[in-house]
């Protein structure tokens, strides 16, 4: 398949209104970090998102990852203090509109440049604070409460970089994408969670099959958001859902082996789908 290169990143930073040298350095570091952490989603953003929004989406994604790391890594006994320190630093940066941390300075730039509401950052922090005592969802109701508290605000925060994705209709419709993404993520990480003694979903016998089917149903409903989004954001959201579909297919293949084998998003099928979408997108733009 022919490779259609994305816009060079220095040009993307110009389009995104990132001009100060220190902020540009932070945005470059952030892009490298996301590329390392989530190659398929990095590729989707770089190939399909509007160039003026790419650095800001990556910046918000890196902030989400940093928040998750503060709440869910390292010794359990130190997590509350570590998260509170991060939470305090973020909220002070929001209040004072300045930050010594280059990543937080970049986040402030992204919020100010795109108009993404500070309150949505606070909502996400509030939800993550409830994850400090994580053990397991315990039930479908517990899982849905987690999606409401954490996964949905996360999805809204990423998509909300585009002003046209902040309408009440889009925000509501993103709930299914959050449900599907969270369940697929939990299934892919099930083996790791079991090794830690923290399985987050029912996983014995037919329960595992039922979880895969619930993920498939939510992923199908998630496509209802596409007609509600600005046309220029549809390609990247479609790509996100398509990569989730590829991951779901890998989960189905793993089946009963999921409690023993971690399943990561298959890279080669994902990049093929993204490159095909990029080519279609470019052909549509030039027609």
Backbone as CSV, one residue per row, in Angstrom:
resi,resn,N_x,N_y,N_z,CA_x,CA_y,CA_z,C_x,C_y,C_z
1,UNK,0.844,-1.196,0.000,0.000,0.000,0.000,0.881,1.249,0.000
2,UNK,0.531,2.198,-0.828,1.323,3.421,-0.938,1.241,4.227,0.356
3,UNK,2.399,4.669,0.835,2.450,5.487,2.041,2.212,6.946,1.688
4,UNK,1.221,7.542,2.332,0.948,8.973,2.154,1.384,9.667,3.426
5,UNK,2.505,10.350,3.365,3.116,10.908,4.566,2.253,12.015,5.160
6,UNK,2.214,12.105,6.476,1.505,13.221,7.110,2.274,14.525,6.928
7,UNK,1.605,15.615,7.253,2.243,16.930,7.209,3.409,16.938,8.196
8,UNK,4.589,17.470,7.812,5.720,17.524,8.756,5.302,18.192,10.063
9,UNK,5.869,17.689,11.162,5.373,18.133,12.460,5.683,19.605,12.732
10,UNK,6.788,20.108,12.218,7.069,21.541,12.437,6.015,22.402,11.749
11,UNK,5.495,21.923,10.604,4.422,22.649,9.921,3.120,22.528,10.697
12,UNK,2.867,21.342,11.234,1.665,21.130,12.047,1.660,22.061,13.254
13,UNK,2.820,22.217,13.893,2.902,23.117,15.049,2.592,24.551,14.636
14,UNK,3.049,24.957,13.450,2.703,26.292,12.945,1.194,26.419,12.763
15,UNK,0.580,25.410,12.127,-0.869,25.435,11.909,-1.630,25.490,13.231
16,UNK,-1.065,24.867,14.273,-1.735,24.782,15.569,-1.512,26.026,16.429
17,UNK,-0.765,26.986,15.926,-0.525,28.202,16.689,0.476,28.037,17.803
18,UNK,1.389,27.063,17.675,2.414,26.813,18.690,3.711,27.426,18.176
19,UNK,4.077,28.590,18.713,5.216,29.325,18.177,6.356,29.514,19.171
20,UNK,6.057,29.657,20.458,7.110,29.872,21.448,8.039,28.655,21.485
21,UNK,9.367,28.867,21.422,10.296,27.728,21.363,10.126,26.728,22.498
22,UNK,9.924,27.205,23.724,9.808,26.279,24.851,8.547,25.418,24.736
23,UNK,7.460,26.032,24.286,6.211,25.281,24.141,6.320,24.302,22.979
24,UNK,6.982,24.709,21.900,7.175,23.789,20.772,7.987,22.567,21.208
25,UNK,9.002,22.785,22.039,9.793,21.647,22.525,8.921,20.689,23.327
26,UNK,8.065,21.260,24.182,7.185,20.412,24.983,6.231,19.623,24.094
27,UNK,5.670,20.273,23.093,4.766,19.583,22.182,5.500,18.482,21.410
28,UNK,6.734,18.710,21.034,7.505,17.672,20.331,7.753,16.480,21.253
29,UNK,8.119,16.764,22.513,8.334,15.674,23.475,7.056,14.874,23.681
30,UNK,5.935,15.584,23.735,4.639,14.930,23.926,4.329,14.024,22.740
31,UNK,4.556,14.500,21.535,4.283,13.693,20.345,5.106,12.411,20.356
32,UNK,6.379,12.525,20.729,7.230,11.324,20.785,6.720,10.344,21.839
33,UNK,6.244,10.874,22.947,5.736,10.014,24.013,4.493,9.246,23.562
34,UNK,3.540,9.939,22.933,2.320,9.276,22.478,2.646,8.265,21.385
35,UNK,3.570,8.600,20.508,3.965,7.648,19.457,4.503,6.357,20.067
36,UNK,5.232,6.482,21.173,5.785,5.299,21.839,4.702,4.520,22.587
37,UNK,3.795,5.236,23.235,2.785,4.592,24.072,1.686,3.920,23.263
38,UNK,1.189,4.599,22.243,0.029,4.115,21.489,0.247,4.345,19.998
39,UNK,1.081,3.539,19.358,1.374,3.765,17.931,0.142,3.834,17.027
40,UNK,-0.865,2.948,17.168,-2.012,3.053,16.250,-2.773,4.373,16.380
41,UNK,-2.962,4.832,17.624,-3.721,6.060,17.817,-2.897,7.294,17.436
42,UNK,-1.605,7.228,17.673,-0.739,8.305,17.194,-0.838,8.410,15.677
43,UNK,-0.757,7.265,15.004,-0.833,7.263,13.546,-2.176,7.798,13.070
44,UNK,-3.260,7.416,13.751,-4.584,7.901,13.363,-4.660,9.422,13.454
45,UNK,-4.132,9.967,14.518,-4.165,11.424,14.694,-3.319,12.120,13.637
46,UNK,-2.108,11.605,13.413,-1.198,12.258,12.467,-1.656,12.118,11.018
47,UNK,-2.342,11.037,10.703,-2.767,10.811,9.329,-4.122,11.435,9.011
48,UNK,-4.998,11.574,10.021,-6.392,11.868,9.715,-6.976,13.083,10.426
49,UNK,-6.405,13.512,11.538,-6.964,14.679,12.229,-6.562,15.963,11.510
50,UNK,-7.382,17.012,11.589,-6.974,18.308,11.021,-5.636,18.732,11.606
51,UNK,-4.732,19.205,10.748,-3.366,19.490,11.206,-3.338,20.512,12.331
52,UNK,-4.243,21.472,12.322,-4.236,22.515,13.355,-4.617,21.965,14.726
53,UNK,-5.218,20.755,14.758,-5.641,20.162,16.020,-4.726,19.039,16.492
54,UNK,-3.901,18.503,15.604,-3.101,17.325,15.952,-2.274,17.504,17.227
55,UNK,-1.474,18.574,17.339,-0.657,18.705,18.556,-1.493,18.820,19.818
56,UNK,-2.655,19.454,19.714,-3.494,19.647,20.891,-4.149,18.327,21.319
57,UNK,-4.555,17.507,20.351,-5.108,16.185,20.696,-4.032,15.344,21.366
58,UNK,-2.819,15.351,20.818,-1.723,14.590,21.412,-1.404,15.098,22.815
59,UNK,-1.491,16.407,22.996,-1.207,17.007,24.295,-2.237,16.544,25.337
60,UNK,-3.501,16.551,24.963,-4.545,16.108,25.882,-4.386,14.622,26.174
61,UNK,-4.047,13.845,25.162,-3.843,12.402,25.376,-2.700,12.176,26.366
62,UNK,-1.600,12.901,26.206,-0.459,12.742,27.117,-0.831,13.149,28.537
63,UNK,-1.651,14.195,28.685,-2.125,14.591,30.014,-2.944,13.471,30.643
64,UNK,-3.818,12.857,29.870,-4.633,11.747,30.380,-3.734,10.608,30.837
65,UNK,-2.721,10.287,30.035,-1.803,9.205,30.404,-1.051,9.554,31.686
66,UNK,-0.606,10.797,31.818,0.118,11.210,33.020,-0.777,11.107,34.252
67,UNK,-2.042,11.463,34.095,-2.985,11.372,35.206,-3.221,9.917,35.596
68,UNK,-3.378,9.065,34.591,-3.569,7.637,34.855,-2.342,7.045,35.551
69,UNK,-1.157,7.452,35.123,0.077,6.960,35.744,0.154,7.384,37.206
70,UNK,-0.233,8.623,37.483,-0.191,9.111,38.864,-1.140,8.352,39.774
71,UNK,-2.249,7.865,39.203,-3.259,7.204,40.037,-3.107,5.695,40.098
72,UNK,-2.351,5.116,39.159,-2.439,3.658,39.007,-1.082,2.981,38.811
73,UNK,-0.005,3.599,39.229,1.303,2.959,39.077,2.106,3.124,40.371
74,UNK,3.115,2.262,40.520,3.936,2.316,41.721,3.254,1.647,42.899
75,UNK,3.917,1.651,44.056,3.345,1.017,45.253,1.980,1.603,45.607
76,UNK,1.037,0.720,45.926,-0.325,1.166,46.224,-0.362,2.172,47.374
77,UNK,0.536,2.004,48.345,0.508,2.878,49.520,0.846,4.320,49.195
78,UNK,1.622,4.531,48.116,2.049,5.895,47.779,1.175,6.549,46.720
79,UNK,0.226,5.804,46.157,-0.570,6.352,45.066,-1.409,7.559,45.479
80,UNK,-2.093,7.514,46.624,-2.902,8.690,46.976,-2.086,9.978,47.045
81,UNK,-0.910,9.926,47.688,-0.087,11.128,47.793,0.408,11.573,46.420
82,UNK,0.811,10.600,45.597,1.321,10.948,44.271,0.226,11.566,43.409
83,UNK,-0.977,10.982,43.490,-2.061,11.547,42.698,-2.452,12.931,43.211
84,UNK,-2.514,13.091,44.534,-2.890,14.397,45.084,-1.889,15.474,44.660
85,UNK,-0.599,15.129,44.614,0.410,16.100,44.186,0.176,16.508,42.729
86,UNK,-0.118,15.507,41.880,-0.384,15.799,40.469,-1.680,16.599,40.325
87,UNK,-2.719,16.185,41.016,-4.003,16.875,40.958,-3.845,18.339,41.386
88,UNK,-3.093,18.567,42.455,-2.873,19.928,42.940,-2.115,20.755,41.910
89,UNK,-1.081,20.163,41.304,-0.288,20.881,40.312,-1.142,21.281,39.111
90,UNK,-2.004,20.370,38.666,-2.854,20.671,37.512,-3.843,21.774,37.856
91,UNK,-4.491,21.658,38.996,-5.511,22.650,39.350,-4.889,24.027,39.606
92,UNK,-3.697,24.053,40.182,-3.008,25.342,40.363,-2.644,25.950,39.018
93,UNK,-2.193,25.108,38.088,-1.865,25.605,36.751,-3.102,26.188,36.075
94,UNK,-4.233,25.512,36.219,-5.461,26.020,35.631,-5.862,27.364,36.253
95,UNK,-5.723,27.454,37.564,-6.138,28.676,38.259,-5.215,29.852,37.953
96,UNK,-3.889,29.582,37.913,-2.909,30.653,37.751,-2.565,30.929,36.289
97,UNK,-2.950,30.021,35.411,-2.672,30.125,33.973,-1.181,30.142,33.686
98,UNK,-0.409,29.416,34.499,1.016,29.238,34.264,1.449,27.950,34.941
99,UNK,2.572,27.380,34.448,3.082,26.144,35.032,4.566,26.033,34.730
100,UNK,5.332,25.594,35.712,6.754,25.331,35.488,6.960,24.009,34.757
101,UNK,6.059,23.060,34.979,6.122,21.780,34.282,5.833,22.006,32.793
102,UNK,6.770,21.672,31.887,6.554,21.944,30.461,5.310,21.264,29.897
103,UNK,4.998,20.058,30.398,3.812,19.363,29.896,2.540,20.095,30.293
104,UNK,2.512,20.612,31.521,1.330,21.362,31.952,1.251,22.712,31.237
105,UNK,2.405,23.308,30.966,2.407,24.554,30.188,1.824,24.306,28.800
106,UNK,2.169,23.161,28.206,1.617,22.808,26.900,0.114,22.575,26.999
107,UNK,-0.326,21.913,28.075,-1.763,21.699,28.254,-2.500,23.032,28.340
108,UNK,-1.970,23.978,29.101,-2.609,25.291,29.197,-2.705,25.944,27.825
109,UNK,-1.629,25.822,27.038,-1.643,26.388,25.693,-2.745,25.734,24.863
110,UNK,-2.875,24.408,24.975,-3.901,23.695,24.218,-5.298,24.135,24.637
111,UNK,-5.521,24.267,25.929,-6.835,24.688,26.417,-7.158,26.097,25.934
112,UNK,-6.206,27.004,26.067,-6.450,28.392,25.694,-6.633,28.537,24.183
113,UNK,-5.870,27.765,23.409,-5.920,27.913,21.957,-7.179,27.290,21.367
114,UNK,-7.657,26.201,21.952,-8.819,25.508,21.392,-10.126,25.883,22.070
115,UNK,-10.047,26.463,23.263,-11.268,26.769,24.008,-11.833,25.588,24.753
116,UNK,-11.065,24.515,24.868,-11.516,23.348,25.631,-11.761,23.777,27.079
117,UNK,-12.932,23.486,27.629,-13.275,23.997,28.967,-12.397,23.420,30.073
118,UNK,-11.914,24.276,30.950,-11.181,23.814,32.132,-12.025,22.841,32.955
119,UNK,-13.339,23.076,32.985,-14.215,22.239,33.795,-14.158,20.782,33.347
120,UNK,-13.907,20.544,32.065,-13.831,19.167,31.588,-12.558,18.492,32.087
121,UNK,-11.485,19.259,32.228,-10.262,18.727,32.838,-10.536,18.382,34.301
122,UNK,-11.215,19.283,34.995,-11.547,19.041,36.408,-12.444,17.823,36.569
123,UNK,-13.410,17.663,35.669,-14.297,16.492,35.737,-13.494,15.205,35.597
124,UNK,-12.540,15.208,34.687,-11.722,14.010,34.499,-10.869,13.745,35.733
125,UNK,-10.282,14.784,36.306,-9.499,14.606,37.534,-10.365,14.071,38.670
126,UNK,-11.570,14.591,38.783,-12.483,14.117,39.828,-12.761,12.622,39.658
127,UNK,-12.986,12.208,38.415,-13.253,10.801,38.163,-12.063,9.918,38.475
128,UNK,-10.880,10.363,38.101,-9.673,9.578,38.354,-9.382,9.477,39.843
129,UNK,-9.752,10.487,40.607,-9.522,10.437,42.053,-10.248,9.249,42.670
130,UNK,-11.374,8.881,42.092,-12.120,7.734,42.596,-11.509,6.408,42.218
131,UNK,-10.453,6.421,41.411,-9.796,5.194,40.962,-8.645,4.791,41.879
132,UNK,-8.359,5.593,42.885,-7.201,5.315,43.727,-7.378,4.039,44.537
133,UNK,-8.598,3.742,44.944,-8.858,2.539,45.737,-9.380,1.409,44.863
134,UNK,-8.967,1.399,43.598,-9.443,0.422,42.622,-9.198,-1.006,43.100
135,UNK,-10.227,-1.825,42.999,-10.073,-3.261,43.223,-10.645,-4.014,42.021
136,UNK,-11.933,-3.863,41.784,-12.596,-4.457,40.633,-13.941,-3.767,40.493
137,UNK,-14.511,-3.824,39.284,-15.819,-3.205,39.104,-16.872,-3.972,39.894
138,UNK,-16.712,-5.289,40.004,-17.585,-6.093,40.832,-18.892,-6.489,40.184
139,UNK,-19.387,-5.672,39.266,-20.662,-5.945,38.619,-20.755,-5.086,37.375
140,UNK,-21.761,-5.371,36.555,-21.986,-4.533,35.379,-22.333,-3.103,35.800
141,UNK,-23.064,-2.981,36.889,-23.379,-1.634,37.383,-22.106,-0.904,37.798
142,UNK,-21.160,-1.619,38.414,-19.898,-1.001,38.787,-19.098,-0.571,37.573
143,UNK,-19.117,-1.400,36.527,-18.427,-1.042,35.289,-19.040,0.210,34.676
144,UNK,-20.364,0.259,34.604,-21.030,1.413,34.007,-20.769,2.687,34.815
145,UNK,-20.694,2.545,36.132,-20.376,3.712,36.966,-18.969,4.217,36.657
146,UNK,-18.032,3.284,36.420,-16.668,3.684,36.067,-16.651,4.406,34.721
147,UNK,-17.404,3.893,33.757,-17.477,4.560,32.452,-18.013,5.979,32.621
148,UNK,-19.051,6.137,33.439,-19.609,7.475,33.671,-18.604,8.390,34.354
149,UNK,-17.845,7.841,35.284,-16.958,8.661,36.108,-15.639,8.982,35.416
150,UNK,-15.111,8.031,34.630,-13.766,8.183,34.084,-13.729,8.103,32.555
151,UNK,-14.243,7.016,31.992,-14.050,6.753,30.562,-14.765,7.761,29.675
152,UNK,-15.996,8.120,30.041,-16.745,9.086,29.242,-16.114,10.481,29.327
153,UNK,-15.804,11.003,30.524,-15.101,12.297,30.564,-13.785,12.282,29.796
154,UNK,-13.078,11.159,29.804,-11.826,11.040,29.044,-12.106,11.207,27.553
155,UNK,-13.096,10.490,27.040,-13.432,10.563,25.619,-13.893,11.959,25.224
156,UNK,-14.695,12.567,26.081,-15.186,13.922,25.821,-14.028,14.907,25.782
157,UNK,-13.048,14.720,26.660,-11.905,15.613,26.732,-11.074,15.545,25.446
158,UNK,-10.822,14.345,24.951,-10.013,14.194,23.737,-10.749,14.764,22.527
159,UNK,-11.998,14.359,22.346,-12.743,14.831,21.171,-13.079,16.318,21.274
160,UNK,-13.210,16.817,22.502,-13.593,18.209,22.700,-12.550,19.208,22.270
161,UNK,-11.371,18.742,21.878,-10.380,19.657,21.294,-10.984,20.354,20.073
162,UNK,-11.868,19.663,19.368,-12.590,20.302,18.259,-13.855,20.943,18.813
163,UNK,-14.047,22.238,18.613,-15.238,22.907,19.172,-16.543,22.267,18.741
164,UNK,-16.584,21.721,17.533,-17.802,21.115,17.032,-18.169,19.812,17.707
165,UNK,-17.259,19.293,18.522,-17.528,18.051,19.259,-17.964,18.318,20.694
166,UNK,-18.284,19.569,21.010,-18.687,19.917,22.377,-20.192,20.075,22.519
167,UNK,-20.946,19.785,21.469,-22.396,19.923,21.561,-22.953,18.852,22.482
168,UNK,-24.092,19.117,23.121,-24.691,18.091,23.995,-24.964,16.787,23.267
169,UNK,-25.323,16.869,21.992,-25.625,15.655,21.226,-24.376,14.789,21.055
170,UNK,-23.252,15.407,20.718,-22.013,14.645,20.549,-21.547,14.085,21.887
171,UNK,-21.597,14.917,22.924,-21.158,14.468,24.249,-21.949,13.234,24.674
172,UNK,-23.267,13.262,24.498,-24.081,12.102,24.875,-23.727,10.881,24.033
173,UNK,-23.550,11.091,22.731,-23.297,9.966,21.835,-21.930,9.336,22.071
174,UNK,-20.991,10.080,22.629,-19.661,9.534,22.908,-19.681,8.519,24.044
175,UNK,-20.796,8.431,24.750,-20.876,7.481,25.872,-20.681,6.037,25.405
176,UNK,-21.240,5.683,24.259,-21.085,4.317,23.758,-19.646,4.038,23.333
177,UNK,-18.986,5.021,22.733,-17.579,4.837,22.375,-16.731,4.633,23.623
178,UNK,-17.067,5.363,24.690,-16.337,5.204,25.947,-16.570,3.823,26.542
179,UNK,-17.803,3.352,26.504,-18.141,2.022,27.009,-17.362,0.953,26.247
180,UNK,-17.425,1.019,24.911,-16.743,0.020,24.092,-15.241,0.047,24.319
181,UNK,-14.654,1.249,24.288,-13.212,1.358,24.459,-12.741,0.847,25.802
182,UNK,-13.490,1.152,26.864,-13.094,0.705,28.205,-13.194,-0.810,28.337
183,UNK,-14.271,-1.396,27.810,-14.436,-2.837,27.938,-13.386,-3.580,27.112
184,UNK,-13.110,-3.080,25.914,-12.087,-3.700,25.070,-10.717,-3.587,25.737
185,UNK,-10.441,-2.438,26.341,-9.170,-2.255,27.050,-9.052,-3.226,28.219
186,UNK,-10.146,-3.381,28.977,-10.123,-4.303,30.117,-9.920,-5.746,29.669
187,UNK,-10.564,-6.133,28.576,-10.408,-7.495,28.077,-8.984,-7.739,27.584
188,UNK,-8.410,-6.751,26.907,-7.044,-6.906,26.437,-6.046,-7.028,27.567
189,UNK,-6.332,-6.360,28.688,-5.430,-6.369,29.846,-5.819,-7.395,30.902
190,UNK,-6.801,-8.244,30.599,-7.320,-9.159,31.604,-6.225,-10.030,32.220
191,UNK,-5.336,-10.570,31.404,-4.278,-11.442,31.933,-3.387,-10.681,32.906
192,UNK,-3.025,-9.434,32.562,-2.200,-8.618,33.463,-2.944,-8.353,34.775
193,UNK,-4.234,-8.035,34.666,-5.020,-7.740,35.866,-5.148,-8.977,36.762
194,UNK,-5.305,-10.133,36.143,-5.407,-11.359,36.929,-4.102,-11.659,37.659
195,UNK,-2.987,-11.380,37.012,-1.690,-11.608,37.664,-1.524,-10.698,38.871
196,UNK,-2.146,-9.532,38.827,-2.096,-8.606,39.958,-3.199,-8.889,40.978
197,UNK,-4.052,-9.847,40.639,-5.165,-10.150,41.522,-6.267,-9.122,41.463
198,UNK,-6.368,-8.374,40.343,-7.350,-7.302,40.222,-8.150,-7.421,38.926
199,UNK,-8.821,-8.529,38.705,-9.623,-8.631,37.481,-10.778,-7.643,37.521
200,UNK,-10.949,-6.894,36.444,-11.962,-5.842,36.479,-13.272,-6.258,35.830
201,UNK,-13.315,-7.431,35.188,-14.538,-7.905,34.560,-14.744,-9.379,34.880
202,UNK,-15.997,-9.846,34.895,-16.235,-11.291,35.014,-15.542,-12.025,33.870
203,UNK,-14.929,-13.160,34.151,-14.062,-13.759,33.135,-14.077,-15.278,33.123
204,UNK,-15.037,-15.887,33.765,-15.065,-17.341,33.812,-16.139,-17.868,32.867
205,UNK,-15.790,-18.904,32.093,-16.746,-19.567,31.224,-17.462,-18.622,30.287
206,UNK,-18.796,-18.689,30.335,-19.613,-17.889,29.422,-19.527,-16.396,29.713
207,UNK,-19.095,-16.040,30.907,-18.980,-14.620,31.249,-18.041,-13.905,30.288
208,UNK,-16.953,-14.566,29.931,-15.970,-13.950,29.050,-16.562,-13.694,27.669
209,UNK,-17.259,-14.668,27.136,-17.930,-14.492,25.841,-18.946,-13.361,25.928
210,UNK,-19.678,-13.298,27.024,-20.679,-12.244,27.183,-20.032,-10.860,27.183
211,UNK,-18.859,-10.734,27.804,-18.162,-9.447,27.825,-17.736,-9.032,26.419
212,UNK,-17.276,-9.971,25.636,-16.878,-9.664,24.255,-18.089,-9.196,23.444
213,UNK,-19.227,-9.848,23.657,-20.435,-9.458,22.927,-20.949,-8.094,23.378
214,UNK,-20.835,-7.795,24.661,-21.219,-6.464,25.141,-20.337,-5.384,24.515
215,UNK,-19.043,-5.678,24.396,-18.125,-4.730,23.755,-18.497,-4.525,22.295
216,UNK,-18.834,-5.613,21.602,-19.209,-5.518,20.193,-20.483,-4.686,20.018
217,UNK,-21.445,-4.886,20.900,-22.689,-4.128,20.804,-22.451,-2.639,21.030
218,UNK,-21.665,-2.306,22.037,-21.369,-0.891,22.305,-20.594,-0.273,21.152
219,UNK,-19.665,-1.031,20.572,-18.880,-0.510,19.454,-19.771,-0.256,18.243
220,UNK,-20.753,-1.112,18.037,-21.697,-0.877,16.953,-22.506,0.391,17.179
221,UNK,-22.982,0.586,18.397,-23.760,1.797,18.705,-22.903,3.051,18.630
222,UNK,-21.605,2.912,18.902,-20.721,4.077,18.951,-20.660,4.816,17.624
223,UNK,-20.915,4.135,16.524,-20.847,4.782,15.213,-21.965,5.805,15.026
224,UNK,-22.956,5.787,15.903,-24.034,6.781,15.807,-23.531,8.196,16.044
225,UNK,-22.346,8.328,16.637,-21.817,9.669,16.886,-21.307,10.316,15.600
226,UNK,-20.948,9.525,14.608,-20.264,10.066,13.427,-21.087,11.118,12.680
227,UNK,-22.388,10.903,12.430,-23.149,11.939,11.718,-23.317,13.231,12.509
228,UNK,-23.061,13.178,13.812,-23.236,14.355,14.664,-21.980,15.212,14.732
229,UNK,-20.861,14.675,14.269,-19.578,15.363,14.387,-19.310,16.254,13.189
230,UNK,-18.443,17.255,13.349,-18.023,18.052,12.194,-17.373,17.137,11.156
231,UNK,-17.661,17.322,9.865,-17.113,16.429,8.836,-15.601,16.258,8.910
232,UNK,-14.859,17.312,9.269,-13.409,17.188,9.274,-12.889,16.325,10.428
233,UNK,-13.741,16.078,11.440,-13.317,15.235,12.556,-13.760,13.786,12.379
234,UNK,-14.658,13.542,11.437,-15.185,12.191,11.238,-14.089,11.184,10.874
235,UNK,-13.117,11.520,9.988,-12.110,10.513,9.642,-11.317,9.998,10.842
236,UNK,-10.920,10.877,11.756,-10.116,10.410,12.892,-10.976,9.626,13.884
237,UNK,-12.237,10.013,14.068,-13.101,9.250,14.956,-13.429,7.897,14.347
238,UNK,-13.661,7.862,13.037,-13.891,6.589,12.359,-12.680,5.677,12.523
239,UNK,-11.492,6.259,12.393,-10.272,5.470,12.551,-10.159,4.907,13.964
240,UNK,-10.505,5.711,14.959,-10.480,5.223,16.333,-11.400,4.011,16.483
241,UNK,-12.591,4.096,15.949,-13.537,2.988,16.057,-13.070,1.780,15.250
242,UNK,-12.435,2.031,14.103,-11.937,0.922,13.287,-10.789,0.198,13.988
243,UNK,-9.915,0.947,14.661,-8.826,0.300,15.405,-9.406,-0.510,16.565
244,UNK,-10.441,0.011,17.203,-11.111,-0.748,18.255,-11.715,-2.048,17.694
245,UNK,-12.254,-1.967,16.496,-12.824,-3.152,15.863,-11.741,-4.204,15.602
246,UNK,-10.560,-3.752,15.181,-9.438,-4.677,14.963,-9.027,-5.331,16.276
247,UNK,-8.975,-4.543,17.333,-8.643,-5.092,18.648,-9.706,-6.094,19.106
248,UNK,-10.968,-5.768,18.867,-12.045,-6.678,19.253,-11.923,-8.003,18.501
249,UNK,-11.549,-7.942,17.239,-11.359,-9.166,16.470,-10.233,-10.010,17.073
250,UNK,-9.174,-9.352,17.512,-8.073,-10.081,18.157,-8.532,-10.712,19.467
251,UNK,-9.405,-10.016,20.199,-9.947,-10.580,21.443,-10.796,-11.815,21.158
252,UNK,-11.596,-11.750,20.109,-12.413,-12.908,19.742,-11.522,-14.110,19.419
253,UNK,-10.442,-13.853,18.681,-9.541,-14.955,18.325,-8.902,-15.554,19.576
254,UNK,-8.561,-14.707,20.529,-7.930,-15.200,21.759,-8.917,-16.012,22.593
255,UNK,-10.169,-15.553,22.634,-11.223,-16.296,23.309,-10.868,-16.713,24.723
256,UNK,-10.911,-18.010,24.967,-10.691,-18.541,26.314,-9.265,-18.352,26.808
257,UNK,-8.346,-17.931,25.921,-6.957,-17.695,26.336,-6.754,-16.319,26.945
258,UNK,-7.781,-15.474,26.909,-7.630,-14.108,27.412,-7.166,-14.044,28.871
259,UNK,-7.624,-14.921,29.759,-7.121,-14.843,31.137,-5.633,-15.175,31.267
260,UNK,-5.039,-15.732,30.204,-3.624,-16.115,30.280,-2.720,-15.298,29.371
261,UNK,-3.303,-14.592,28.382,-2.495,-13.895,27.394,-3.008,-12.464,27.191
262,UNK,-2.138,-11.499,27.428,-2.472,-10.103,27.152,-2.599,-9.908,25.642
263,UNK,-3.584,-9.137,25.212,-3.822,-8.905,23.791,-3.653,-7.418,23.500
264,UNK,-2.623,-7.087,22.760,-2.393,-5.706,22.345,-3.032,-5.453,20.974
265,UNK,-3.254,-4.198,20.645,-3.841,-3.855,19.355,-2.900,-4.283,18.231
266,UNK,-3.344,-5.129,17.314,-2.483,-5.559,16.208,-2.040,-4.368,15.368
267,UNK,-0.729,-4.209,15.235,-0.194,-3.011,14.583,-0.375,-3.043,13.083
268,UNK,-0.020,-4.140,12.419,-0.050,-4.175,10.961,-1.458,-4.000,10.408
269,UNK,-2.468,-4.741,10.893,-3.827,-4.479,10.387,-4.294,-3.054,10.656
270,UNK,-3.895,-2.508,11.794,-4.310,-1.140,12.131,-3.716,-0.139,11.156
271,UNK,-2.427,-0.250,10.871,-1.793,0.734,9.986,-2.325,0.594,8.572
272,UNK,-2.663,-0.627,8.148,-3.257,-0.798,6.818,-4.598,-0.070,6.726
273,UNK,-5.418,-0.207,7.759,-6.709,0.477,7.778,-6.511,1.991,7.782
274,UNK,-5.543,2.466,8.559,-5.309,3.911,8.665,-4.783,4.485,7.355
275,UNK,-3.890,3.767,6.701,-3.344,4.255,5.428,-4.418,4.272,4.349
276,UNK,-5.288,3.263,4.353,-6.391,3.261,3.397,-7.331,4.440,3.658
277,UNK,-7.590,4.716,4.933,-8.443,5.853,5.282,-7.778,7.163,4.887
278,UNK,-6.464,7.246,5.090,-5.723,8.449,4.701,-5.808,8.677,3.198
279,UNK,-5.633,7.617,2.432,-5.697,7.755,0.976,-7.089,8.196,0.541
280,UNK,-8.130,7.596,1.113,-9.489,7.978,0.786,-9.752,9.425,1.179
281,UNK,-9.240,9.811,2.343,-9.417,11.180,2.822,-8.758,12.185,1.890
282,UNK,-7.538,11.865,1.454,-6.817,12.780,0.560,-7.483,12.855,-0.801
283,UNK,-7.979,11.716,-1.290,-8.665,11.730,-2.572,-9.952,12.547,-2.503
284,UNK,-10.661,12.425,-1.386,-11.880,13.205,-1.209,-11.592,14.689,-1.120
285,UNK,-10.470,15.047,-0.457,-10.110,16.468,-0.308,-9.707,17.089,-1.626
286,UNK,-9.154,16.267,-2.538,-8.655,16.813,-3.810,-9.701,16.770,-4.925
287,UNK,-10.850,16.118,-4.662,-11.856,15.973,-5.714,-12.776,17.201,-5.769
